[in-house]
């Protein structure tokens, strides 16, 4: 697969990344998770550290580290495929019946772009409702490394930070 370098102006690149994120959010909300897997590079790293309460002068220790500490997610593509298949199996108790969910993505920023990769950041708010009264709200930020391929943008790396240190949801079947 040939790589295609980014050759857009910054506003055009921001627009392209925003449209990619909006498409991804629709895939999540419409439970098109197998399609979402196609947006992942084969070598993807999907990481969501746990948050610790730390003193203001120890902010470097606020988040757990990849492959060294415990994390909500520290997954490669193989694990993400298994996670999606489990959720869509129809026997996954936490998503049977499926939740109603809305992913809102905002504050998209380009942090760097070179060659066929772009580093982008965004904020999210996810509303999830299941059964009659189970409601979860997740708020946080993401930092991605996106890679341009002949097939379009692919997520090569995603780091997700929740703006809470205690997970109040009963489960974590949500993808971010």
Backbone as ProteinMPNN parsed JSONL, in Angstrom:
{"seq_chain_A": "XXXXXXXXXXXXXXXXXXXXXXXXXXXXXXXXXXXXXXXXXXXXXXXXXXXXXXXXXXXXXXXXXXXXXXXXXXXXXXXXXXXXXXXXXXXXXXXXXXXXXXXXXXXXXXXXXXXXXXXXXXXXXXXXXXXXXXXXXXXXXXXXXXXXXXXXXXXXXXXXXXXXXXXXXXXXXXXX", "coords_chain_A": {"N_chain_A": [[0.843, -1.171, 0.0], [0.673, 2.105, -0.948], [2.067, 5.081, 0.478], [0.813, 8.329, 0.957], [1.768, 11.609, 0.996], [0.898, 14.378, 3.177], [-0.334, 17.194, 1.715], [-1.76, 19.502, 2.05], [-3.22, 22.733, 2.762], [-3.238, 24.175, 6.046], [-5.95, 24.798, 7.008], [-7.436, 23.119, 5.242], [-6.429, 20.62, 5.927], [-7.205, 20.435, 8.633], [-9.975, 20.391, 8.22], [-10.218, 17.955, 6.798], [-9.356, 16.103, 8.758], [-11.276, 16.619, 10.755], [-13.613, 15.741, 9.397], [-12.985, 13.047, 9.139], [-12.967, 12.291, 11.877], [-15.678, 12.813, 12.481], [-16.986, 10.978, 10.843], [-16.001, 8.637, 12.029], [-17.202, 8.893, 14.585], [-19.903, 8.626, 13.869], [-19.834, 5.964, 13.01], [-19.298, 4.644, 15.443], [-21.658, 5.371, 16.902], [-23.651, 4.211, 15.403], [-23.18, 1.579, 15.681], [-21.4, 0.388, 13.877], [-19.029, -1.147, 14.113], [-17.266, -3.018, 13.008], [-16.669, -1.813, 10.584], [-15.37, 0.405, 11.632], [-13.032, -0.778, 12.558], [-11.598, -0.991, 10.211], [-10.571, 1.513, 9.933], [-8.299, 1.529, 11.388], [-4.788, 1.347, 11.613], [-2.665, -1.449, 10.887], [-0.703, -1.706, 12.812], [-1.655, -0.39, 15.036], [-1.84, 1.359, 18.167], [-3.744, 1.568, 20.999], [-4.538, 3.394, 23.599], [-5.574, 4.047, 26.883], [-4.91, 5.593, 29.673], [-5.062, 5.162, 33.257], [-6.168, 7.573, 35.632], [-4.577, 9.345, 38.185], [-4.921, 10.907, 41.38], [-2.844, 13.441, 42.153], [-0.318, 15.448, 43.753], [0.106, 18.941, 42.965], [2.733, 19.459, 42.206], [3.593, 17.106, 41.168], [2.669, 16.346, 38.688], [3.509, 14.823, 36.525], [3.133, 12.213, 37.228], [0.459, 11.795, 37.047], [-0.928, 10.213, 35.174], [-1.162, 6.768, 34.252], [1.374, 4.692, 32.695], [2.03, 3.533, 29.331], [2.221, 0.047, 28.744], [3.553, -0.376, 31.12], [2.212, 0.244, 33.466], [-1.024, -0.318, 34.974], [-3.924, 0.099, 32.904], [-6.9, 1.523, 31.441], [-7.329, 0.855, 28.766], [-4.943, -0.749, 26.773], [-4.217, -1.56, 24.058], [-3.664, -3.543, 21.081], [-4.252, -4.031, 17.531], [-5.244, -6.63, 17.23], [-6.374, -7.225, 19.745], [-8.348, -5.252, 19.812], [-9.969, -6.065, 17.671], [-10.922, -8.501, 18.718], [-12.322, -7.481, 20.922], [-14.356, -5.974, 19.66], [-15.691, -8.023, 18.239], [-16.625, -9.538, 20.404], [-18.403, -7.712, 21.641], [-20.297, -7.416, 19.59], [-21.371, -9.918, 19.441], [-23.851, -10.625, 20.466], [-24.2, -11.959, 22.786], [-23.006, -10.622, 24.753], [-23.295, -9.468, 27.814], [-23.257, -6.802, 28.741], [-23.949, -5.252, 26.604], [-26.407, -6.057, 25.585], [-29.648, -5.571, 25.474], [-28.303, -3.429, 22.834], [-26.722, -0.334, 23.682], [-27.893, 3.076, 23.49], [-26.166, 5.621, 21.978], [-24.125, 8.554, 21.79], [-21.513, 10.173, 20.29], [-19.731, 13.056, 20.646], [-17.522, 15.174, 19.055], [-15.018, 17.576, 19.334], [-13.052, 20.651, 19.254], [-10.882, 20.122, 17.489], [-7.543, 19.884, 16.65], [-4.529, 20.397, 14.887], [-1.428, 19.186, 15.606], [1.035, 18.48, 14.577], [2.395, 17.82, 11.347], [3.845, 15.773, 9.037], [5.343, 14.375, 6.235], [3.713, 11.381, 5.676], [2.191, 11.379, 7.973], [0.117, 12.716, 10.564], [-0.268, 14.47, 13.561], [-2.889, 14.782, 15.681], [-5.251, 16.387, 17.833], [-8.159, 16.151, 19.94], [-11.271, 16.856, 21.625], [-13.79, 15.168, 23.535], [-17.206, 14.274, 24.143], [-19.215, 11.831, 25.392], [-22.304, 10.375, 25.386], [-24.203, 7.883, 26.846], [-26.843, 5.631, 26.922], [-28.617, 3.004, 28.36], [-30.979, 0.352, 28.532], [-33.577, 1.358, 30.666], [-32.777, 3.281, 32.543], [-30.016, 3.434, 32.817], [-27.359, 5.46, 32.558], [-24.467, 6.859, 31.215], [-21.804, 9.182, 31.141], [-19.041, 10.328, 29.435], [-16.199, 12.345, 29.408], [-13.464, 13.9, 27.887], [-10.171, 13.93, 26.42], [-8.318, 13.364, 23.372], [-5.394, 12.196, 21.717], [-4.065, 11.671, 18.641], [-2.137, 9.787, 16.286], [-2.308, 9.958, 12.996], [-2.228, 8.257, 9.934], [-1.608, 8.666, 6.542], [-2.805, 6.733, 3.926], [-3.119, 4.939, 0.794], [-5.737, 4.234, 0.918], [-6.908, 6.146, 2.467], [-7.125, 8.05, 5.576], [-5.701, 6.535, 8.476], [-5.812, 5.312, 11.799], [-3.013, 5.292, 13.657], [-2.051, 5.513, 16.181], [-3.61, 6.027, 19.273], [-4.257, 7.955, 22.074], [-6.09, 8.296, 24.975], [-7.529, 10.387, 27.335], [-9.443, 10.353, 30.144], [-11.511, 12.674, 31.851], [-11.812, 12.071, 34.559], [-11.1, 10.239, 37.518], [-12.173, 8.068, 38.704], [-13.991, 5.499, 37.456], [-17.292, 5.697, 36.763], [-19.152, 4.249, 35.414], [-20.868, 1.083, 34.863], [-19.616, -0.701, 33.242], [-17.116, -0.938, 30.635], [-17.564, -0.71, 27.691], [-17.533, 1.09, 25.752], [-16.115, 2.691, 22.935], [-13.612, 5.053, 22.138]], "CA_chain_A": [[0.0, 0.0, 0.0], [1.529, 3.289, -1.057], [1.781, 6.196, 1.378], [0.628, 9.596, 0.268], [2.115, 12.674, 1.941], [-0.048, 15.472, 3.362], [0.069, 18.36, 0.938], [-2.872, 20.436, 2.177], [-3.084, 23.873, 3.65], [-3.687, 23.83, 7.392], [-7.419, 24.705, 7.101], [-7.91, 21.93, 4.52], [-6.049, 19.453, 6.723], [-8.109, 20.414, 9.786], [-11.275, 19.936, 7.721], [-10.124, 16.526, 6.488], [-9.293, 15.365, 10.019], [-12.599, 16.729, 11.375], [-14.54, 14.854, 8.693], [-12.594, 11.686, 9.537], [-13.469, 12.087, 13.243], [-17.135, 12.788, 12.463], [-17.332, 9.671, 10.281], [-15.713, 7.665, 13.075], [-18.245, 9.024, 15.609], [-21.111, 7.999, 13.321], [-19.638, 4.504, 13.05], [-19.507, 4.231, 16.837], [-23.038, 5.571, 17.32], [-24.507, 3.317, 14.616], [-22.674, 0.229, 15.96], [-20.686, -0.114, 12.698], [-17.7, -1.308, 14.7], [-16.373, -3.723, 12.072], [-16.188, -0.774, 9.666], [-14.41, 1.213, 12.377], [-11.748, -1.505, 12.584], [-10.894, -0.703, 8.961], [-9.902, 2.811, 10.079], [-7.113, 1.335, 12.217], [-3.586, 0.782, 10.999], [-2.389, -2.788, 11.419], [0.188, -1.583, 13.973], [-2.272, 0.597, 15.934], [-1.752, 1.277, 19.632], [-4.936, 2.229, 21.523], [-4.156, 3.469, 25.009], [-6.288, 4.95, 27.775], [-4.341, 5.401, 31.01], [-5.855, 5.504, 34.431], [-5.793, 8.872, 36.181], [-4.337, 9.353, 39.635], [-4.913, 12.205, 42.045], [-1.468, 13.705, 42.586], [-0.025, 16.835, 44.14], [0.353, 19.806, 41.818], [4.141, 19.415, 41.784], [3.896, 15.756, 40.698], [1.733, 16.128, 37.586], [4.03, 13.802, 35.613], [2.642, 10.905, 37.686], [-1.004, 11.816, 37.031], [-1.463, 9.163, 34.319], [-0.364, 5.547, 34.148], [2.209, 4.656, 31.493], [1.777, 2.385, 28.461], [2.979, -1.197, 28.886], [4.281, -0.397, 32.392], [1.249, 0.335, 34.549], [-2.383, -0.7, 34.624], [-4.607, 1.099, 32.084], [-8.235, 1.101, 31.003], [-7.036, 0.18, 27.504], [-3.582, -0.735, 26.234], [-4.571, -2.591, 23.086], [-3.231, -3.532, 19.691], [-5.39, -4.285, 16.656], [-5.78, -7.967, 17.505], [-7.245, -7.125, 20.92], [-9.51, -4.444, 19.435], [-10.84, -6.926, 16.856], [-11.584, -9.421, 19.649], [-13.266, -6.688, 21.718], [-15.503, -5.666, 18.797], [-16.437, -9.268, 17.988], [-17.329, -9.892, 21.636], [-19.524, -6.778, 21.816], [-21.303, -7.639, 18.559], [-21.756, -11.332, 19.428], [-25.225, -10.82, 20.906], [-24.21, -12.602, 24.102], [-22.23, -9.753, 25.639], [-24.346, -8.992, 28.725], [-23.233, -5.351, 28.943], [-24.499, -4.597, 25.419], [-27.551, -6.789, 25.068], [-29.647, -4.933, 24.162], [-27.294, -2.402, 22.606], [-26.951, 1.009, 24.231], [-28.027, 4.236, 22.612], [-24.926, 6.322, 22.283], [-23.772, 9.701, 20.946], [-20.143, 10.68, 20.422], [-19.534, 14.422, 20.167], [-16.094, 15.452, 18.92], [-14.828, 19.012, 19.172], [-11.719, 21.201, 19.496], [-9.901, 19.403, 16.671], [-6.336, 20.683, 16.395], [-3.382, 19.724, 14.283], [-0.227, 19.483, 16.389], [2.194, 18.325, 13.696], [2.146, 17.058, 10.115], [5.088, 15.58, 8.294], [5.284, 13.187, 5.398], [2.395, 10.756, 5.603], [1.565, 11.315, 9.295], [-0.332, 13.944, 11.214], [-0.631, 14.32, 14.961], [-4.068, 15.616, 15.894], [-5.897, 16.27, 19.127], [-9.576, 16.507, 19.972], [-12.009, 16.659, 22.877], [-15.002, 14.402, 23.278], [-18.247, 14.036, 25.129], [-19.953, 10.644, 24.963], [-23.511, 10.105, 26.171], [-24.601, 6.491, 26.631], [-28.029, 5.241, 27.682], [-28.955, 1.588, 28.171], [-32.206, -0.042, 29.22], [-34.418, 2.526, 30.928], [-32.223, 4.337, 33.38], [-28.551, 3.406, 32.918], [-26.786, 6.541, 31.77], [-23.056, 7.162, 31.461], [-21.259, 10.314, 30.393], [-17.587, 10.366, 29.441], [-15.64, 13.576, 28.867], [-12.017, 13.823, 27.897], [-9.402, 14.381, 25.261], [-7.584, 12.327, 22.647], [-4.273, 12.593, 20.854], [-3.91, 10.62, 17.641], [-1.237, 9.819, 15.146], [-3.027, 9.488, 11.825], [-1.321, 7.955, 8.824], [-2.251, 8.683, 5.229], [-2.543, 5.591, 3.056], [-3.875, 5.024, -0.459], [-7.138, 4.022, 1.275], [-7.372, 7.233, 3.329], [-6.504, 8.165, 6.895], [-5.772, 5.394, 9.382], [-5.351, 5.627, 13.148], [-1.815, 4.512, 13.995], [-1.901, 5.568, 17.639], [-4.607, 6.862, 19.96], [-4.181, 8.051, 23.524], [-7.349, 8.856, 25.463], [-7.496, 10.759, 28.74], [-10.741, 10.688, 30.721], [-11.463, 13.728, 32.863], [-12.266, 11.528, 35.838], [-10.17, 9.192, 37.913], [-12.971, 6.916, 39.111], [-14.945, 5.167, 36.416], [-18.605, 5.567, 37.39], [-19.965, 3.332, 34.614], [-20.861, -0.316, 35.286], [-18.732, -1.438, 32.338], [-16.389, -0.065, 29.698], [-17.692, -1.248, 26.345], [-17.489, 2.238, 24.861], [-14.876, 3.007, 22.235], [-13.43, 6.492, 22.209]], "C_chain_A": [[0.891, 1.239, 0.0], [1.097, 4.364, -0.069], [1.72, 7.472, 0.565], [0.847, 10.7, 1.282], [0.993, 13.706, 2.029], [0.477, 16.683, 2.603], [-1.038, 19.407, 0.951], [-2.441, 21.677, 2.941], [-3.607, 23.447, 5.014], [-5.218, 23.797, 7.5], [-7.98, 23.472, 6.383], [-7.595, 20.666, 5.296], [-6.938, 19.326, 7.957], [-9.476, 19.89, 9.347], [-11.267, 18.432, 7.431], [-10.125, 15.678, 7.767], [-10.638, 15.434, 10.74], [-13.59, 15.769, 10.72], [-14.246, 13.393, 9.01], [-13.144, 11.368, 10.931], [-15.0, 12.006, 13.28], [-17.647, 11.469, 11.877], [-17.121, 8.577, 11.324], [-16.792, 7.704, 14.159], [-19.552, 8.401, 15.124], [-20.994, 6.481, 13.345], [-19.858, 3.97, 14.46], [-20.995, 4.256, 17.2], [-24.012, 4.646, 16.602], [-24.073, 1.86, 14.758], [-22.059, -0.422, 14.719], [-19.225, -0.344, 13.087], [-16.75, -2.081, 13.798], [-15.843, -2.757, 11.018], [-15.146, 0.097, 10.354], [-13.046, 0.535, 12.418], [-10.93, -1.242, 11.326], [-10.183, 0.647, 9.003], [-8.608, 2.713, 10.885], [-5.965, 0.789, 11.39], [-3.324, -0.586, 11.627], [-1.527, -2.749, 12.674], [-0.349, -0.596, 15.013], [-1.96, 0.297, 17.398], [-2.874, 2.145, 20.17], [-4.795, 2.225, 23.036], [-5.003, 4.48, 25.757], [-5.778, 4.7, 29.194], [-5.371, 5.648, 32.096], [-5.306, 6.827, 34.973], [-5.64, 8.745, 37.687], [-4.493, 10.779, 40.153], [-3.518, 12.411, 42.612], [-1.333, 15.171, 42.988], [0.339, 17.649, 42.902], [1.794, 19.764, 41.333], [4.556, 18.015, 41.31], [2.988, 15.379, 39.523], [2.21, 15.07, 36.605], [3.521, 12.408, 35.977], [1.121, 10.801, 37.632], [-1.594, 10.651, 36.242], [-0.552, 7.953, 34.315], [0.321, 5.501, 32.787], [1.921, 3.409, 30.661], [2.745, 1.239, 28.735], [3.817, -1.264, 30.166], [3.335, -0.437, 33.584], [-0.093, -0.193, 34.06], [-3.035, 0.443, 33.838], [-6.01, 0.595, 31.775], [-8.128, 0.338, 29.695], [-5.542, 0.3, 27.245], [-3.55, -1.835, 25.181], [-3.87, -2.405, 21.744], [-4.443, -3.908, 18.835], [-6.034, -5.635, 16.947], [-6.744, -7.931, 18.699], [-8.5, -6.314, 20.594], [-10.487, -5.248, 18.575], [-11.612, -7.878, 17.764], [-12.633, -8.692, 20.488], [-14.535, -6.389, 20.91], [-16.337, -6.921, 18.555], [-17.213, -9.704, 19.226], [-18.559, -9.005, 21.828], [-20.646, -7.09, 20.838], [-21.824, -9.076, 18.532], [-23.224, -11.567, 19.781], [-25.33, -11.502, 22.258], [-23.375, -11.822, 25.113], [-23.224, -9.054, 26.559], [-24.4, -7.478, 28.848], [-23.796, -4.589, 27.745], [-25.588, -5.443, 24.767], [-28.756, -6.421, 25.927], [-28.588, -3.832, 24.071], [-27.702, -1.064, 23.22], [-27.245, 1.992, 23.112], [-26.874, 5.154, 22.98], [-24.717, 7.472, 21.304], [-22.366, 10.152, 21.303], [-20.104, 12.094, 19.841], [-18.041, 14.7, 20.174], [-15.934, 16.937, 18.63], [-13.355, 19.369, 19.393], [-10.631, 20.43, 18.744], [-8.747, 20.345, 16.357], [-5.27, 19.807, 15.766], [-2.149, 20.153, 15.068], [1.044, 19.368, 15.558], [1.747, 17.551, 12.46], [3.458, 16.993, 9.355], [4.994, 14.29, 7.503], [3.87, 12.647, 5.334], [1.706, 10.652, 6.968], [1.161, 12.704, 9.78], [-0.66, 13.598, 12.657], [-1.744, 15.315, 15.233], [-4.634, 15.366, 17.285], [-7.354, 16.661, 19.02], [-10.11, 16.306, 21.384], [-13.265, 15.871, 22.535], [-15.944, 14.46, 24.467], [-19.054, 12.864, 24.577], [-21.102, 10.435, 25.94], [-23.967, 8.696, 25.816], [-25.794, 6.181, 27.525], [-28.383, 3.805, 27.329], [-30.157, 1.26, 29.041], [-33.039, 1.217, 29.48], [-33.676, 3.644, 31.632], [-30.707, 4.303, 33.54], [-27.972, 4.459, 31.98], [-25.342, 6.77, 32.198], [-22.655, 8.342, 30.592], [-19.747, 10.276, 30.569], [-17.145, 11.678, 28.792], [-14.128, 13.437, 28.919], [-11.396, 14.349, 26.624], [-8.661, 13.209, 24.652], [-6.418, 12.97, 21.911], [-4.032, 11.409, 19.936], [-2.714, 10.871, 16.749], [-2.019, 9.171, 14.014], [-2.032, 9.307, 10.69], [-2.12, 7.959, 7.528], [-1.823, 7.441, 4.469], [-3.309, 5.817, 1.757], [-5.368, 4.86, -0.201], [-7.704, 5.119, 2.172], [-6.632, 7.251, 4.651], [-6.711, 6.89, 7.702], [-5.216, 5.822, 10.726], [-4.187, 4.706, 13.474], [-1.601, 4.465, 15.504], [-2.986, 6.47, 18.193], [-4.348, 6.774, 21.448], [-5.401, 8.839, 23.975], [-7.182, 9.179, 26.944], [-8.909, 11.109, 29.183], [-10.55, 11.774, 31.766], [-12.146, 13.269, 34.146], [-11.278, 10.443, 36.239], [-10.875, 7.974, 38.481], [-14.002, 6.686, 38.018], [-16.294, 4.885, 37.08], [-19.523, 4.612, 36.63], [-19.843, 1.905, 35.141], [-19.909, -1.16, 34.454], [-18.036, -0.447, 31.42], [-16.392, -0.727, 28.319], [-17.608, -0.137, 25.309], [-16.121, 2.358, 24.217], [-14.812, 4.518, 22.08], [-12.757, 7.027, 20.954]], "O_chain_A": [[1.761, 1.388, 0.859], [-0.093, 4.538, 0.19], [2.477, 7.665, -0.387], [0.185, 10.729, 2.32], [0.232, 13.889, 1.079], [1.6, 17.134, 2.83], [-1.23, 20.12, -0.034], [-1.444, 21.676, 3.662], [-4.34, 22.463, 5.121], [-5.749, 22.831, 8.049], [-8.914, 22.847, 6.884], [-8.402, 19.737, 5.323], [-7.378, 18.226, 8.291], [-10.066, 19.044, 10.02], [-12.211, 17.725, 7.784], [-10.814, 14.661, 7.843], [-11.1, 14.429, 11.28], [-14.324, 15.064, 11.413], [-15.169, 12.588, 9.134], [-13.719, 10.3, 11.143], [-15.556, 11.209, 14.037], [-18.63, 10.912, 12.365], [-17.964, 7.693, 11.483], [-17.249, 6.652, 14.607], [-20.233, 7.72, 15.889], [-21.96, 5.79, 13.668], [-20.53, 2.956, 14.645], [-21.525, 3.284, 17.739], [-25.078, 4.331, 17.132], [-24.556, 0.998, 14.024], [-22.177, -1.632, 14.525], [-18.31, 0.197, 12.466], [-15.545, -1.829, 13.817], [-14.69, -2.868, 10.602], [-14.153, 0.486, 9.739], [-12.016, 1.204, 12.322], [-9.7, -1.269, 11.37], [-9.288, 0.899, 8.197], [-7.9, 3.708, 11.044], [-6.143, -0.113, 10.572], [-3.718, -0.842, 12.765], [-1.604, -3.65, 13.51], [0.425, -0.03, 15.785], [-1.833, -0.858, 17.804], [-2.955, 3.328, 19.841], [-4.917, 1.182, 23.678], [-5.14, 5.627, 25.331], [-6.161, 3.723, 29.838], [-6.411, 6.264, 31.867], [-4.132, 7.148, 34.792], [-6.458, 8.126, 38.366], [-4.223, 11.741, 39.434], [-3.066, 11.637, 43.456], [-2.142, 16.015, 42.602], [0.823, 17.103, 41.91], [2.051, 20.011, 40.154], [5.739, 17.766, 41.078], [2.588, 14.222, 39.388], [1.389, 14.47, 35.911], [3.484, 11.521, 35.125], [0.551, 9.824, 38.118], [-2.658, 10.146, 36.602], [0.671, 8.08, 34.368], [-0.092, 6.179, 31.847], [1.605, 2.353, 31.209], [3.941, 1.454, 28.931], [4.698, -2.116, 30.284], [3.627, -1.079, 34.593], [-0.268, -0.478, 32.875], [-2.735, 1.613, 34.076], [-6.279, -0.605, 31.837], [-8.759, -0.706, 29.527], [-4.952, 1.354, 27.48], [-2.948, -2.891, 25.375], [-3.534, -1.295, 21.332], [-5.541, -4.084, 19.362], [-7.259, -5.754, 16.91], [-7.81, -8.544, 18.654], [-9.593, -6.652, 21.049], [-11.701, -5.122, 18.737], [-12.821, -8.046, 17.601], [-13.712, -9.23, 20.736], [-15.649, -6.534, 21.414], [-17.563, -6.879, 18.659], [-18.339, -10.188, 19.111], [-19.639, -9.504, 22.144], [-21.819, -7.038, 21.206], [-22.644, -9.413, 17.677], [-23.782, -12.607, 19.428], [-26.42, -11.614, 22.818], [-23.079, -12.318, 26.2], [-23.926, -8.14, 26.126], [-25.479, -6.917, 29.04], [-24.09, -3.399, 27.858], [-25.672, -5.529, 23.542], [-28.869, -6.934, 27.041], [-28.054, -3.371, 25.079], [-28.883, -0.72, 23.265], [-26.896, 1.772, 21.953], [-26.638, 5.429, 24.157], [-25.085, 7.377, 20.133], [-22.067, 10.469, 22.454], [-20.415, 12.292, 18.666], [-17.371, 14.486, 21.184], [-16.632, 17.49, 17.78], [-12.528, 18.505, 19.68], [-9.58, 20.125, 19.307], [-8.947, 21.455, 15.863], [-5.14, 18.626, 16.086], [-1.861, 21.344, 15.181], [2.019, 20.077, 15.807], [0.832, 16.73, 12.526], [4.09, 18.01, 9.07], [4.614, 13.246, 8.033], [2.936, 13.368, 4.981], [0.733, 9.911, 7.106], [1.781, 13.713, 9.446], [-1.257, 12.559, 12.937], [-1.583, 16.521, 15.046], [-4.509, 14.272, 17.837], [-7.744, 17.408, 18.123], [-9.474, 15.666, 22.221], [-13.743, 15.898, 21.401], [-15.543, 14.663, 25.613], [-19.517, 12.901, 23.437], [-20.904, 10.332, 27.15], [-24.102, 8.353, 24.642], [-25.765, 6.435, 28.729], [-28.442, 3.435, 26.157], [-30.333, 1.807, 30.129], [-33.183, 2.053, 28.588], [-33.912, 4.821, 31.357], [-30.161, 5.076, 34.328], [-28.087, 4.351, 30.759], [-25.037, 6.862, 33.387], [-23.108, 8.479, 29.455], [-19.235, 10.203, 31.686], [-17.665, 12.067, 27.746], [-13.579, 12.914, 29.888], [-12.006, 15.1, 25.863], [-8.406, 12.199, 25.31], [-6.467, 14.142, 21.538], [-3.821, 10.285, 20.393], [-2.331, 12.012, 16.493], [-2.349, 7.986, 14.069], [-1.113, 10.108, 10.515], [-3.176, 7.333, 7.433], [-0.635, 7.132, 4.378], [-4.063, 6.782, 1.639], [-6.185, 5.296, -1.012], [-8.856, 5.035, 2.596], [-5.634, 6.552, 4.826], [-7.76, 6.25, 7.622], [-4.264, 6.599, 10.793], [-4.352, 3.489, 13.559], [-1.044, 3.505, 16.036], [-3.252, 7.545, 17.654], [-4.235, 5.689, 22.017], [-5.708, 9.902, 23.437], [-6.741, 8.331, 27.719], [-9.51, 12.05, 28.664], [-9.547, 11.792, 32.48], [-12.95, 13.992, 34.734], [-10.682, 9.798, 35.376], [-10.238, 6.947, 38.715], [-14.79, 7.576, 37.696], [-16.421, 3.945, 37.864], [-20.563, 4.211, 37.151], [-18.852, 1.553, 35.782], [-19.448, -2.21, 34.902], [-18.342, 0.745, 31.434], [-15.372, -1.23, 27.847], [-17.612, -0.409, 24.108], [-15.096, 2.154, 24.866], [-15.836, 5.18, 21.913], [-12.524, 8.23, 20.843]]}, "name": "protein", "num_of_chains": 1, "seq": "XXXXXXXXXXXXXXXXXXXXXXXXXXXXXXXXXXXXXXXXXXXXXXXXXXXXXXXXXXXXXXXXXXXXXXXXXXXXXXXXXXXXXXXXXXXXXXXXXXXXXXXXXXXXXXXXXXXXXXXXXXXXXXXXXXXXXXXXXXXXXXXXXXXXXXXXXXXXXXXXXXXXXXXXXXXXXXXX"}
